[in-house]
Amino acid sequence: MQNRPSTDLPPVAKAYNGADRNAFLFGFNPQAELWNGRLAMIGFVAYLAWDLAGYSVVRNVLHIVGY
């Protein structure tokens, strides 16, 4: 009989507070920081796409100011 690697998946990754790291929990906890970072990345990419489409808030503000 050959030794084959196990196909069992590892258990759910736990954060410092013992809860699932991907759980959507309210309050100041490690899960909130993960979700905050994920949503910030989505917002940043959305703004870049919006800017590339020609709707730039930064350019409009600088144009109004006179730069």
mmJSON file of the N, C-alpha and C atoms, coordinates in Angstrom:
{"data_MODEL":{"atom_site":{
"group_PDB":["ATOM","ATOM","ATOM","ATOM","ATOM","ATOM","ATOM","ATOM","ATOM","ATOM","ATOM","ATOM","ATOM","ATOM","ATOM","ATOM","ATOM","ATOM","ATOM","ATOM","ATOM","ATOM","ATOM","ATOM","ATOM","ATOM","ATOM","ATOM","ATOM","ATOM","ATOM","ATOM","ATOM","ATOM","ATOM","ATOM","ATOM","ATOM","ATOM","ATOM","ATOM","ATOM","ATOM","ATOM","ATOM","ATOM","ATOM","ATOM","ATOM","ATOM","ATOM","ATOM","ATOM","ATOM","ATOM","ATOM","ATOM","ATOM","ATOM","ATOM","ATOM","ATOM","ATOM","ATOM","ATOM","ATOM","ATOM","ATOM","ATOM","ATOM","ATOM","ATOM","ATOM","ATOM","ATOM","ATOM","ATOM","ATOM","ATOM","ATOM","ATOM","ATOM","ATOM","ATOM","ATOM","ATOM","ATOM","ATOM","ATOM","ATOM","ATOM","ATOM","ATOM","ATOM","ATOM","ATOM","ATOM","ATOM","ATOM","ATOM","ATOM","ATOM","ATOM","ATOM","ATOM","ATOM","ATOM","ATOM","ATOM","ATOM","ATOM","ATOM","ATOM","ATOM","ATOM","ATOM","ATOM","ATOM","ATOM","ATOM","ATOM","ATOM","ATOM","ATOM","ATOM","ATOM","ATOM","ATOM","ATOM","ATOM","ATOM","ATOM","ATOM","ATOM","ATOM","ATOM","ATOM","ATOM","ATOM","ATOM","ATOM","ATOM","ATOM","ATOM","ATOM","ATOM","ATOM","ATOM","ATOM","ATOM","ATOM","ATOM","ATOM","ATOM","ATOM","ATOM","ATOM","ATOM","ATOM","ATOM","ATOM","ATOM","ATOM","ATOM","ATOM","ATOM","ATOM","ATOM","ATOM","ATOM","ATOM","ATOM","ATOM","ATOM","ATOM","ATOM","ATOM","ATOM","ATOM","ATOM","ATOM","ATOM","ATOM","ATOM","ATOM","ATOM","ATOM","ATOM","ATOM","ATOM","ATOM","ATOM","ATOM","ATOM","ATOM","ATOM","ATOM","ATOM","ATOM","ATOM","ATOM"],
"id":[1,2,3,4,5,6,7,8,9,10,11,12,13,14,15,16,17,18,19,20,21,22,23,24,25,26,27,28,29,30,31,32,33,34,35,36,37,38,39,40,41,42,43,44,45,46,47,48,49,50,51,52,53,54,55,56,57,58,59,60,61,62,63,64,65,66,67,68,69,70,71,72,73,74,75,76,77,78,79,80,81,82,83,84,85,86,87,88,89,90,91,92,93,94,95,96,97,98,99,100,101,102,103,104,105,106,107,108,109,110,111,112,113,114,115,116,117,118,119,120,121,122,123,124,125,126,127,128,129,130,131,132,133,134,135,136,137,138,139,140,141,142,143,144,145,146,147,148,149,150,151,152,153,154,155,156,157,158,159,160,161,162,163,164,165,166,167,168,169,170,171,172,173,174,175,176,177,178,179,180,181,182,183,184,185,186,187,188,189,190,191,192,193,194,195,196,197,198,199,200,201],
"type_symbol":["N","C","C","N","C","C","N","C","C","N","C","C","N","C","C","N","C","C","N","C","C","N","C","C","N","C","C","N","C","C","N","C","C","N","C","C","N","C","C","N","C","C","N","C","C","N","C","C","N","C","C","N","C","C","N","C","C","N","C","C","N","C","C","N","C","C","N","C","C","N","C","C","N","C","C","N","C","C","N","C","C","N","C","C","N","C","C","N","C","C","N","C","C","N","C","C","N","C","C","N","C","C","N","C","C","N","C","C","N","C","C","N","C","C","N","C","C","N","C","C","N","C","C","N","C","C","N","C","C","N","C","C","N","C","C","N","C","C","N","C","C","N","C","C","N","C","C","N","C","C","N","C","C","N","C","C","N","C","C","N","C","C","N","C","C","N","C","C","N","C","C","N","C","C","N","C","C","N","C","C","N","C","C","N","C","C","N","C","C","N","C","C","N","C","C","N","C","C","N","C","C"],
"label_atom_id":["N","CA","C","N","CA","C","N","CA","C","N","CA","C","N","CA","C","N","CA","C","N","CA","C","N","CA","C","N","CA","C","N","CA","C","N","CA","C","N","CA","C","N","CA","C","N","CA","C","N","CA","C","N","CA","C","N","CA","C","N","CA","C","N","CA","C","N","CA","C","N","CA","C","N","CA","C","N","CA","C","N","CA","C","N","CA","C","N","CA","C","N","CA","C","N","CA","C","N","CA","C","N","CA","C","N","CA","C","N","CA","C","N","CA","C","N","CA","C","N","CA","C","N","CA","C","N","CA","C","N","CA","C","N","CA","C","N","CA","C","N","CA","C","N","CA","C","N","CA","C","N","CA","C","N","CA","C","N","CA","C","N","CA","C","N","CA","C","N","CA","C","N","CA","C","N","CA","C","N","CA","C","N","CA","C","N","CA","C","N","CA","C","N","CA","C","N","CA","C","N","CA","C","N","CA","C","N","CA","C","N","CA","C","N","CA","C","N","CA","C","N","CA","C","N","CA","C","N","CA","C","N","CA","C"],
"label_alt_id":[null,null,null,null,null,null,null,null,null,null,null,null,null,null,null,null,null,null,null,null,null,null,null,null,null,null,null,null,null,null,null,null,null,null,null,null,null,null,null,null,null,null,null,null,null,null,null,null,null,null,null,null,null,null,null,null,null,null,null,null,null,null,null,null,null,null,null,null,null,null,null,null,null,null,null,null,null,null,null,null,null,null,null,null,null,null,null,null,null,null,null,null,null,null,null,null,null,null,null,null,null,null,null,null,null,null,null,null,null,null,null,null,null,null,null,null,null,null,null,null,null,null,null,null,null,null,null,null,null,null,null,null,null,null,null,null,null,null,null,null,null,null,null,null,null,null,null,null,null,null,null,null,null,null,null,null,null,null,null,null,null,null,null,null,null,null,null,null,null,null,null,null,null,null,null,null,null,null,null,null,null,null,null,null,null,null,null,null,null,null,null,null,null,null,null,null,null,null,null,null,null],
"label_comp_id":["MET","MET","MET","GLN","GLN","GLN","ASN","ASN","ASN","ARG","ARG","ARG","PRO","PRO","PRO","SER","SER","SER","THR","THR","THR","ASP","ASP","ASP","LEU","LEU","LEU","PRO","PRO","PRO","PRO","PRO","PRO","VAL","VAL","VAL","ALA","ALA","ALA","LYS","LYS","LYS","ALA","ALA","ALA","TYR","TYR","TYR","ASN","ASN","ASN","GLY","GLY","GLY","ALA","ALA","ALA","ASP","ASP","ASP","ARG","ARG","ARG","ASN","ASN","ASN","ALA","ALA","ALA","PHE","PHE","PHE","LEU","LEU","LEU","PHE","PHE","PHE","GLY","GLY","GLY","PHE","PHE","PHE","ASN","ASN","ASN","PRO","PRO","PRO","GLN","GLN","GLN","ALA","ALA","ALA","GLU","GLU","GLU","LEU","LEU","LEU","TRP","TRP","TRP","ASN","ASN","ASN","GLY","GLY","GLY","ARG","ARG","ARG","LEU","LEU","LEU","ALA","ALA","ALA","MET","MET","MET","ILE","ILE","ILE","GLY","GLY","GLY","PHE","PHE","PHE","VAL","VAL","VAL","ALA","ALA","ALA","TYR","TYR","TYR","LEU","LEU","LEU","ALA","ALA","ALA","TRP","TRP","TRP","ASP","ASP","ASP","LEU","LEU","LEU","ALA","ALA","ALA","GLY","GLY","GLY","TYR","TYR","TYR","SER","SER","SER","VAL","VAL","VAL","VAL","VAL","VAL","ARG","ARG","ARG","ASN","ASN","ASN","VAL","VAL","VAL","LEU","LEU","LEU","HIS","HIS","HIS","ILE","ILE","ILE","VAL","VAL","VAL","GLY","GLY","GLY","TYR","TYR","TYR"],
"label_asym_id":["A","A","A","A","A","A","A","A","A","A","A","A","A","A","A","A","A","A","A","A","A","A","A","A","A","A","A","A","A","A","A","A","A","A","A","A","A","A","A","A","A","A","A","A","A","A","A","A","A","A","A","A","A","A","A","A","A","A","A","A","A","A","A","A","A","A","A","A","A","A","A","A","A","A","A","A","A","A","A","A","A","A","A","A","A","A","A","A","A","A","A","A","A","A","A","A","A","A","A","A","A","A","A","A","A","A","A","A","A","A","A","A","A","A","A","A","A","A","A","A","A","A","A","A","A","A","A","A","A","A","A","A","A","A","A","A","A","A","A","A","A","A","A","A","A","A","A","A","A","A","A","A","A","A","A","A","A","A","A","A","A","A","A","A","A","A","A","A","A","A","A","A","A","A","A","A","A","A","A","A","A","A","A","A","A","A","A","A","A","A","A","A","A","A","A","A","A","A","A","A","A"],
"label_entity_id":["1","1","1","1","1","1","1","1","1","1","1","1","1","1","1","1","1","1","1","1","1","1","1","1","1","1","1","1","1","1","1","1","1","1","1","1","1","1","1","1","1","1","1","1","1","1","1","1","1","1","1","1","1","1","1","1","1","1","1","1","1","1","1","1","1","1","1","1","1","1","1","1","1","1","1","1","1","1","1","1","1","1","1","1","1","1","1","1","1","1","1","1","1","1","1","1","1","1","1","1","1","1","1","1","1","1","1","1","1","1","1","1","1","1","1","1","1","1","1","1","1","1","1","1","1","1","1","1","1","1","1","1","1","1","1","1","1","1","1","1","1","1","1","1","1","1","1","1","1","1","1","1","1","1","1","1","1","1","1","1","1","1","1","1","1","1","1","1","1","1","1","1","1","1","1","1","1","1","1","1","1","1","1","1","1","1","1","1","1","1","1","1","1","1","1","1","1","1","1","1","1"],
"label_seq_id":[1,1,1,2,2,2,3,3,3,4,4,4,5,5,5,6,6,6,7,7,7,8,8,8,9,9,9,10,10,10,11,11,11,12,12,12,13,13,13,14,14,14,15,15,15,16,16,16,17,17,17,18,18,18,19,19,19,20,20,20,21,21,21,22,22,22,23,23,23,24,24,24,25,25,25,26,26,26,27,27,27,28,28,28,29,29,29,30,30,30,31,31,31,32,32,32,33,33,33,34,34,34,35,35,35,36,36,36,37,37,37,38,38,38,39,39,39,40,40,40,41,41,41,42,42,42,43,43,43,44,44,44,45,45,45,46,46,46,47,47,47,48,48,48,49,49,49,50,50,50,51,51,51,52,52,52,53,53,53,54,54,54,55,55,55,56,56,56,57,57,57,58,58,58,59,59,59,60,60,60,61,61,61,62,62,62,63,63,63,64,64,64,65,65,65,66,66,66,67,67,67],
"pdbx_PDB_ins_code":[null,null,null,null,null,null,null,null,null,null,null,null,null,null,null,null,null,null,null,null,null,null,null,null,null,null,null,null,null,null,null,null,null,null,null,null,null,null,null,null,null,null,null,null,null,null,null,null,null,null,null,null,null,null,null,null,null,null,null,null,null,null,null,null,null,null,null,null,null,null,null,null,null,null,null,null,null,null,null,null,null,null,null,null,null,null,null,null,null,null,null,null,null,null,null,null,null,null,null,null,null,null,null,null,null,null,null,null,null,null,null,null,null,null,null,null,null,null,null,null,null,null,null,null,null,null,null,null,null,null,null,null,null,null,null,null,null,null,null,null,null,null,null,null,null,null,null,null,null,null,null,null,null,null,null,null,null,null,null,null,null,null,null,null,null,null,null,null,null,null,null,null,null,null,null,null,null,null,null,null,null,null,null,null,null,null,null,null,null,null,null,null,null,null,null,null,null,null,null,null,null],
"Cartn_x":[0.836,0.0,0.889,0.548,1.338,0.808,1.718,1.313,0.922,-0.329,-0.823,-1.159,-0.991,-1.374,-2.874,-3.235,-4.635,-5.402,-6.606,-7.465,-8.426,-8.299,-9.167,-8.785,-9.795,-9.538,-9.219,-8.381,-8.077,-9.31,-9.358,-10.498,-10.524,-11.636,-11.789,-10.715,-10.073,-9.021,-9.627,-9.056,-9.564,-8.678,-9.298,-8.555,-8.183,-7.657,-7.222,-8.37,-9.574,-10.699,-11.419,-10.91,-11.463,-12.644,-13.053,-14.174,-13.645,-14.521,-14.15,-13.666,-12.525,-11.957,-12.827,-13.652,-14.492,-15.893,-16.166,-17.487,-17.689,-18.918,-19.231,-19.734,-18.821,-19.15,-19.131,-20.009,-20.089,-19.146,-18.491,-17.634,-16.174,-15.324,-13.882,-13.3,-13.013,-12.465,-11.66,-10.887,-10.07,-10.903,-12.107,-12.948,-13.36,-13.634,-14.015,-12.865,-11.646,-10.498,-10.334,-10.589,-10.519,-11.577,-12.814,-13.879,-13.634,-13.093,-12.774,-11.751,-10.72,-9.719,-10.278,-11.126,-11.73,-12.609,-13.441,-14.327,-13.54,-12.446,-11.606,-10.967,-10.529,-9.947,-10.982,-12.205,-13.27,-13.562,-13.627,-13.872,-12.76,-11.526,-10.39,-10.417,-10.666,-10.721,-11.918,-13.045,-14.219,-13.929,-13.237,-12.903,-11.922,-10.953,-10.027,-10.762,-11.699,-12.48,-13.323,-13.903,-14.72,-13.853,-12.64,-11.724,-11.273,-11.0,-10.59,-11.721,-12.957,-14.104,-14.293,-13.542,-13.607,-14.366,-14.822,-15.575,-14.701,-13.754,-12.801,-13.213,-13.41,-13.722,-12.5,-11.324,-10.099,-9.827,-9.945,-9.711,-10.745,-11.997,-13.03,-12.772,-12.359,-12.066,-10.868,-9.82,-8.643,-8.968,-9.859,-10.258,-11.034,-11.894,-12.664,-11.747,-10.742,-9.824,-8.932,-8.64,-7.851,-6.495,-6.255,-4.968,-5.035],
"Cartn_y":[-1.177,0.0,1.252,2.227,3.455,4.505,5.347,6.483,7.626,7.973,9.061,10.252,11.458,12.628,12.632,13.134,13.169,14.172,13.834,14.754,15.499,15.291,16.001,17.475,18.326,19.764,20.159,21.183,21.627,22.257,22.312,22.961,24.456,25.073,26.504,27.274,28.209,29.01,29.894,29.877,30.67,31.889,32.997,34.218,34.21,35.314,35.388,35.216,35.597,35.491,34.151,33.224,31.882,31.724,32.776,32.69,32.556,32.195,32.084,33.442,33.453,34.721,35.41,34.675,35.268,35.602,35.367,35.682,37.187,37.617,39.042,39.39,39.804,40.133,41.638,42.138,43.569,43.939,45.095,45.596,45.597,45.94,45.99,44.603,43.89,42.544,42.269,41.206,40.92,40.727,40.186,39.981,41.315,42.302,43.616,44.236,44.029,44.568,43.893,42.587,41.894,42.419,42.562,43.06,44.51,45.313,46.694,46.754,45.942,45.914,45.439,44.416,43.901,44.948,45.61,46.626,47.841,48.178,49.285,48.949,47.708,47.308,47.358,46.929,46.992,48.444,49.315,50.73,51.381,51.035,51.61,51.189,49.923,49.443,50.061,50.208,50.828,52.282,53.012,54.403,54.475,53.563,53.567,53.321,52.387,52.115,53.328,53.976,55.168,56.298,56.434,57.468,57.195,55.947,55.61,55.82,55.769,56.012,57.505,58.363,59.801,60.598,59.982,60.677,60.868,61.768,61.922,63.047,62.711,63.72,64.597,63.996,64.745,65.761,65.365,66.299,67.411,67.096,68.13,69.142,68.68,69.589,70.464,69.874,70.662,71.664,71.319,72.237,73.43,73.167,74.241,75.177,74.607,75.412,76.264,75.783,76.568,75.978,74.721,74.097,73.449],
"Cartn_z":[0.0,0.0,0.0,-0.848,-0.946,0.022,0.454,1.278,0.347,0.357,-0.478,0.411,-0.136,0.661,0.928,2.054,2.45,1.595,1.238,0.484,1.395,2.688,3.63,3.655,3.628,3.691,5.124,5.298,6.66,7.295,8.601,9.254,8.94,9.221,8.961,9.713,9.004,9.625,10.706,11.865,12.985,13.203,13.549,13.854,15.333,15.807,17.195,18.174,17.789,18.709,18.599,17.815,17.741,16.812,16.123,15.19,13.762,12.862,11.46,10.953,10.254,9.796,8.748,8.032,7.0,7.492,8.761,9.302,9.324,9.043,9.061,10.451,11.32,12.705,12.897,13.732,14.0,15.137,15.037,16.102,15.71,16.651,16.413,16.637,15.579,15.661,14.385,14.358,13.169,11.899,12.031,10.859,10.244,11.077,10.565,9.774,10.219,9.494,8.133,8.068,6.782,5.822,6.308,5.454,5.054,5.95,5.628,4.495,4.567,3.511,2.191,2.228,0.993,0.332,1.125,0.562,0.067,0.744,0.288,-1.061,-1.241,-2.529,-3.642,-3.351,-4.354,-4.716,-3.721,-3.974,-4.769,-4.478,-5.197,-6.662,-6.924,-8.308,-9.036,-8.342,-8.953,-9.323,-8.434,-8.761,-9.929,-9.981,-11.117,-12.428,-12.429,-13.635,-14.012,-13.007,-13.245,-13.799,-13.277,-13.739,-15.174,-15.486,-16.852,-17.85,-17.387,-18.258,-18.53,-17.83,-18.085,-17.054,-15.988,-14.952,-13.722,-13.788,-12.697,-11.762,-10.518,-9.505,-9.265,-9.21,-8.924,-10.033,-11.284,-12.392,-12.393,-12.092,-12.062,-10.957,-9.789,-8.679,-9.024,-9.586,-9.947,-11.048,-11.949,-13.013,-12.443,-11.462,-10.839,-10.061,-9.376,-8.582,-9.485,-10.686,-11.613,-11.939,-11.615,-11.935,-13.273],
"occupancy":[1.0,1.0,1.0,1.0,1.0,1.0,1.0,1.0,1.0,1.0,1.0,1.0,1.0,1.0,1.0,1.0,1.0,1.0,1.0,1.0,1.0,1.0,1.0,1.0,1.0,1.0,1.0,1.0,1.0,1.0,1.0,1.0,1.0,1.0,1.0,1.0,1.0,1.0,1.0,1.0,1.0,1.0,1.0,1.0,1.0,1.0,1.0,1.0,1.0,1.0,1.0,1.0,1.0,1.0,1.0,1.0,1.0,1.0,1.0,1.0,1.0,1.0,1.0,1.0,1.0,1.0,1.0,1.0,1.0,1.0,1.0,1.0,1.0,1.0,1.0,1.0,1.0,1.0,1.0,1.0,1.0,1.0,1.0,1.0,1.0,1.0,1.0,1.0,1.0,1.0,1.0,1.0,1.0,1.0,1.0,1.0,1.0,1.0,1.0,1.0,1.0,1.0,1.0,1.0,1.0,1.0,1.0,1.0,1.0,1.0,1.0,1.0,1.0,1.0,1.0,1.0,1.0,1.0,1.0,1.0,1.0,1.0,1.0,1.0,1.0,1.0,1.0,1.0,1.0,1.0,1.0,1.0,1.0,1.0,1.0,1.0,1.0,1.0,1.0,1.0,1.0,1.0,1.0,1.0,1.0,1.0,1.0,1.0,1.0,1.0,1.0,1.0,1.0,1.0,1.0,1.0,1.0,1.0,1.0,1.0,1.0,1.0,1.0,1.0,1.0,1.0,1.0,1.0,1.0,1.0,1.0,1.0,1.0,1.0,1.0,1.0,1.0,1.0,1.0,1.0,1.0,1.0,1.0,1.0,1.0,1.0,1.0,1.0,1.0,1.0,1.0,1.0,1.0,1.0,1.0,1.0,1.0,1.0,1.0,1.0,1.0],
"B_iso_or_equiv":[0.0,0.0,0.0,0.0,0.0,0.0,0.0,0.0,0.0,0.0,0.0,0.0,0.0,0.0,0.0,0.0,0.0,0.0,0.0,0.0,0.0,0.0,0.0,0.0,0.0,0.0,0.0,0.0,0.0,0.0,0.0,0.0,0.0,0.0,0.0,0.0,0.0,0.0,0.0,0.0,0.0,0.0,0.0,0.0,0.0,0.0,0.0,0.0,0.0,0.0,0.0,0.0,0.0,0.0,0.0,0.0,0.0,0.0,0.0,0.0,0.0,0.0,0.0,0.0,0.0,0.0,0.0,0.0,0.0,0.0,0.0,0.0,0.0,0.0,0.0,0.0,0.0,0.0,0.0,0.0,0.0,0.0,0.0,0.0,0.0,0.0,0.0,0.0,0.0,0.0,0.0,0.0,0.0,0.0,0.0,0.0,0.0,0.0,0.0,0.0,0.0,0.0,0.0,0.0,0.0,0.0,0.0,0.0,0.0,0.0,0.0,0.0,0.0,0.0,0.0,0.0,0.0,0.0,0.0,0.0,0.0,0.0,0.0,0.0,0.0,0.0,0.0,0.0,0.0,0.0,0.0,0.0,0.0,0.0,0.0,0.0,0.0,0.0,0.0,0.0,0.0,0.0,0.0,0.0,0.0,0.0,0.0,0.0,0.0,0.0,0.0,0.0,0.0,0.0,0.0,0.0,0.0,0.0,0.0,0.0,0.0,0.0,0.0,0.0,0.0,0.0,0.0,0.0,0.0,0.0,0.0,0.0,0.0,0.0,0.0,0.0,0.0,0.0,0.0,0.0,0.0,0.0,0.0,0.0,0.0,0.0,0.0,0.0,0.0,0.0,0.0,0.0,0.0,0.0,0.0,0.0,0.0,0.0,0.0,0.0,0.0],
"pdbx_formal_charge":[null,null,null,null,null,null,null,null,null,null,null,null,null,null,null,null,null,null,null,null,null,null,null,null,null,null,null,null,null,null,null,null,null,null,null,null,null,null,null,null,null,null,null,null,null,null,null,null,null,null,null,null,null,null,null,null,null,null,null,null,null,null,null,null,null,null,null,null,null,null,null,null,null,null,null,null,null,null,null,null,null,null,null,null,null,null,null,null,null,null,null,null,null,null,null,null,null,null,null,null,null,null,null,null,null,null,null,null,null,null,null,null,null,null,null,null,null,null,null,null,null,null,null,null,null,null,null,null,null,null,null,null,null,null,null,null,null,null,null,null,null,null,null,null,null,null,null,null,null,null,null,null,null,null,null,null,null,null,null,null,null,null,null,null,null,null,null,null,null,null,null,null,null,null,null,null,null,null,null,null,null,null,null,null,null,null,null,null,null,null,null,null,null,null,null,null,null,null,null,null,null],
"auth_seq_id":[1,1,1,2,2,2,3,3,3,4,4,4,5,5,5,6,6,6,7,7,7,8,8,8,9,9,9,10,10,10,11,11,11,12,12,12,13,13,13,14,14,14,15,15,15,16,16,16,17,17,17,18,18,18,19,19,19,20,20,20,21,21,21,22,22,22,23,23,23,24,24,24,25,25,25,26,26,26,27,27,27,28,28,28,29,29,29,30,30,30,31,31,31,32,32,32,33,33,33,34,34,34,35,35,35,36,36,36,37,37,37,38,38,38,39,39,39,40,40,40,41,41,41,42,42,42,43,43,43,44,44,44,45,45,45,46,46,46,47,47,47,48,48,48,49,49,49,50,50,50,51,51,51,52,52,52,53,53,53,54,54,54,55,55,55,56,56,56,57,57,57,58,58,58,59,59,59,60,60,60,61,61,61,62,62,62,63,63,63,64,64,64,65,65,65,66,66,66,67,67,67],
"auth_comp_id":["MET","MET","MET","GLN","GLN","GLN","ASN","ASN","ASN","ARG","ARG","ARG","PRO","PRO","PRO","SER","SER","SER","THR","THR","THR","ASP","ASP","ASP","LEU","LEU","LEU","PRO","PRO","PRO","PRO","PRO","PRO","VAL","VAL","VAL","ALA","ALA","ALA","LYS","LYS","LYS","ALA","ALA","ALA","TYR","TYR","TYR","ASN","ASN","ASN","GLY","GLY","GLY","ALA","ALA","ALA","ASP","ASP","ASP","ARG","ARG","ARG","ASN","ASN","ASN","ALA","ALA","ALA","PHE","PHE","PHE","LEU","LEU","LEU","PHE","PHE","PHE","GLY","GLY","GLY","PHE","PHE","PHE","ASN","ASN","ASN","PRO","PRO","PRO","GLN","GLN","GLN","ALA","ALA","ALA","GLU","GLU","GLU","LEU","LEU","LEU","TRP","TRP","TRP","ASN","ASN","ASN","GLY","GLY","GLY","ARG","ARG","ARG","LEU","LEU","LEU","ALA","ALA","ALA","MET","MET","MET","ILE","ILE","ILE","GLY","GLY","GLY","PHE","PHE","PHE","VAL","VAL","VAL","ALA","ALA","ALA","TYR","TYR","TYR","LEU","LEU","LEU","ALA","ALA","ALA","TRP","TRP","TRP","ASP","ASP","ASP","LEU","LEU","LEU","ALA","ALA","ALA","GLY","GLY","GLY","TYR","TYR","TYR","SER","SER","SER","VAL","VAL","VAL","VAL","VAL","VAL","ARG","ARG","ARG","ASN","ASN","ASN","VAL","VAL","VAL","LEU","LEU","LEU","HIS","HIS","HIS","ILE","ILE","ILE","VAL","VAL","VAL","GLY","GLY","GLY","TYR","TYR","TYR"],
"auth_asym_id":["A","A","A","A","A","A","A","A","A","A","A","A","A","A","A","A","A","A","A","A","A","A","A","A","A","A","A","A","A","A","A","A","A","A","A","A","A","A","A","A","A","A","A","A","A","A","A","A","A","A","A","A","A","A","A","A","A","A","A","A","A","A","A","A","A","A","A","A","A","A","A","A","A","A","A","A","A","A","A","A","A","A","A","A","A","A","A","A","A","A","A","A","A","A","A","A","A","A","A","A","A","A","A","A","A","A","A","A","A","A","A","A","A","A","A","A","A","A","A","A","A","A","A","A","A","A","A","A","A","A","A","A","A","A","A","A","A","A","A","A","A","A","A","A","A","A","A","A","A","A","A","A","A","A","A","A","A","A","A","A","A","A","A","A","A","A","A","A","A","A","A","A","A","A","A","A","A","A","A","A","A","A","A","A","A","A","A","A","A","A","A","A","A","A","A","A","A","A","A","A","A"],
"auth_atom_id":["N","CA","C","N","CA","C","N","CA","C","N","CA","C","N","CA","C","N","CA","C","N","CA","C","N","CA","C","N","CA","C","N","CA","C","N","CA","C","N","CA","C","N","CA","C","N","CA","C","N","CA","C","N","CA","C","N","CA","C","N","CA","C","N","CA","C","N","CA","C","N","CA","C","N","CA","C","N","CA","C","N","CA","C","N","CA","C","N","CA","C","N","CA","C","N","CA","C","N","CA","C","N","CA","C","N","CA","C","N","CA","C","N","CA","C","N","CA","C","N","CA","C","N","CA","C","N","CA","C","N","CA","C","N","CA","C","N","CA","C","N","CA","C","N","CA","C","N","CA","C","N","CA","C","N","CA","C","N","CA","C","N","CA","C","N","CA","C","N","CA","C","N","CA","C","N","CA","C","N","CA","C","N","CA","C","N","CA","C","N","CA","C","N","CA","C","N","CA","C","N","CA","C","N","CA","C","N","CA","C","N","CA","C","N","CA","C","N","CA","C","N","CA","C","N","CA","C","N","CA","C","N","CA","C"],
"pdbx_PDB_model_num":[1,1,1,1,1,1,1,1,1,1,1,1,1,1,1,1,1,1,1,1,1,1,1,1,1,1,1,1,1,1,1,1,1,1,1,1,1,1,1,1,1,1,1,1,1,1,1,1,1,1,1,1,1,1,1,1,1,1,1,1,1,1,1,1,1,1,1,1,1,1,1,1,1,1,1,1,1,1,1,1,1,1,1,1,1,1,1,1,1,1,1,1,1,1,1,1,1,1,1,1,1,1,1,1,1,1,1,1,1,1,1,1,1,1,1,1,1,1,1,1,1,1,1,1,1,1,1,1,1,1,1,1,1,1,1,1,1,1,1,1,1,1,1,1,1,1,1,1,1,1,1,1,1,1,1,1,1,1,1,1,1,1,1,1,1,1,1,1,1,1,1,1,1,1,1,1,1,1,1,1,1,1,1,1,1,1,1,1,1,1,1,1,1,1,1,1,1,1,1,1,1]
}}}
